[in-house]
Amino acid sequence: MTSGLMATIGVFALVVIFGLVILHDRKKIKKEEGATTVTTTTKKSPKEIWDTHVEKLSKRES
């Protein structure tokens, strides 16, 4: 095989691996958010819900 073909296959493999990692991470985040929405009460105001969401995002970044 030529080096160009091997490089193309290598890049394709890396793209597939990173794609699978991103999909797995999205699925995990979606599952975590789904679990938190089930446990939260519906009596919160929209501002309280937004503040909770921002707090979760800031914890994730830290």
C-alpha positions as CSV (number, residue, x, y, z in Angstrom):
1,M,0.0,0.0,0.0
2,T,1.1,3.5,-0.6
3,S,1.8,5.9,2.2
4,G,-1.0,8.2,1.0
5,L,-3.5,5.4,1.3
6,M,-2.3,4.4,4.7
7,A,-2.5,8.0,5.9
8,T,-6.1,8.3,4.6
9,I,-7.1,5.1,6.4
10,G,-5.4,6.3,9.6
11,V,-7.2,9.6,9.5
12,F,-10.5,7.9,8.8
13,A,-10.0,5.6,11.7
14,L,-9.3,8.5,14.0
15,V,-12.4,10.3,12.8
16,V,-14.5,7.2,13.6
17,I,-12.9,6.8,17.0
18,F,-13.5,10.4,18.0
19,G,-17.0,10.3,16.6
20,L,-17.8,7.3,18.8
21,V,-16.4,9.0,21.8
22,I,-18.5,12.1,21.2
23,L,-21.6,10.0,20.7
24,H,-21.0,8.1,23.9
25,D,-20.4,11.4,25.8
26,R,-23.6,12.9,24.5
27,K,-25.6,9.8,25.5
28,K,-24.1,9.9,29.0
29,I,-24.9,13.6,29.4
30,K,-28.4,13.1,28.1
31,K,-28.9,10.2,30.6
32,E,-27.7,12.4,33.5
33,E,-29.9,15.3,32.5
34,G,-32.9,12.9,32.2
35,A,-32.3,11.6,35.7
36,T,-32.1,15.1,37.1
37,T,-35.4,16.2,35.4
38,V,-37.2,13.2,36.9
39,T,-36.1,14.1,40.4
40,T,-36.7,17.8,40.3
41,T,-40.0,19.2,41.4
42,T,-42.2,21.0,38.9
43,K,-43.0,23.8,41.4
44,K,-39.9,25.8,40.6
45,S,-40.1,29.0,38.8
46,P,-38.3,29.3,35.4
47,K,-35.6,31.5,37.0
48,E,-34.9,28.8,39.6
49,I,-34.7,26.2,36.9
50,W,-32.4,28.3,34.8
51,D,-30.2,29.0,37.9
52,T,-29.9,25.3,38.6
53,H,-29.0,24.6,35.0
54,V,-26.3,27.3,35.0
55,E,-24.9,25.9,38.3
56,K,-24.7,22.4,36.9
57,L,-22.9,23.7,33.8
58,S,-20.4,25.6,35.9
59,K,-19.7,22.5,38.1
60,R,-19.1,20.5,34.9
61,E,-16.5,23.0,33.6
62,S,-14.6,23.1,36.9
